[in-house]
């Protein structure tokens, strides 16, 4: 059998027999025929993809994607044409002799079997040709997020430093920036990553028609960590309370603070002593805020404010309520769980924009906000920061600039926001202008 198929004469005979059989089937099909004999003329119409012949290295083209093609002829020829490979039958426009601009060009075809009549609708199409421009742009790197450890984020190093932007001639003025974004959220050491590039206009919107080469770059963000040490906070009271009253306890919250600085300086610090709280003339307990003083050459502390609580009772109540212990001193009353502070940086989501509107952050310009949190150590450690959601509501707002309070969602009930009054954003709402896209 293989030897037959390898013989050209045998293959030709088989092909002829198949063609005759197909002709007989078509001309004897009672559901299709409306006449007698092979001279019967019929037609069929299809949507066909329109190919565009042009120099893709120099131009971008906008053209219709399909046209309607009607083939007329004898049924046997139409049946034979259906067996032809689609690759050998082309409907196209030839733009190789056209320059930039809008042109009305004829639709052409090739590869149609002889004996068939071809009708194309439309016979001419309008195309737009734009010359491709290449622009060299320097990459800007935006570093976002908060490192896990305190330290200095250095200047990002990007490789390569410049890229080529390919853009239609009409969109050259729109290309303002080529940016890459790198997150250092939770980083404990320098960050090395490969980041995609975005081509943006002067408003920060993507230029969809632009292509950048290379599409990604290597970025190194150096992080210099600062040594840290956690030490206790100490405080006392000064003065004498009102007659008949006495101080039974002086407590501070938080009980400790983490300091950042050179290791040599940290080695000399064992505790932070807060200024004594004035109790003169007091007849009731009170809580006062106290600034935590930073020792010389200490760069930063994880908290800067402590709350000092002074417990004052009448002397006779203190005597009745006191239960002597083995040392003869009143037993200390249990204190409520100590609270600690933490912070998280969140992106601000704009909600409620109408269709066709866009928003730009005026303040903070980064579109991110730092949230100061306070709660028990257990609550802070248990909290999933990734579930926190910061947003502002622009529902029903026309174009203009607005100052809006920032709402934080998914915050546990036992954790509160310390800087709630400062959680505001200034947003510029605009009517969005659709970018003109160029399809090749």
Protein Blocks (a to p, Z undefined) as FASTA:
>chain_A
ZZmmmpmklmmmmmmmmmmmmmmmmmmmmklpccecjkbccdddddddddddddfklbcc
dddfbdcdddeddfklmmmmmmpcfklpccdddfklccedddddddddehiaehiacddd
dfbdcdddddddddddddddddedjdfbdcdddddddddfbdcddddfklmmmpmbdcdd
ddfehiabdcddddddddddfkopacfkbccddfbdcdddddddddddddddddddedjd
dehiacfbdcdddfbdcddddfklmmmpcbdcdddddfehiabdcdddddddddehiabd
fbfbdcdddddddfklmmmmpccdfkopacdddddddddddddddddddehiaehiacdd
fbdfklpacddddddfklmmmpcfklpccdddfehiacdddddddddehiafkbccfklm
mmccddddddddddddddZZ
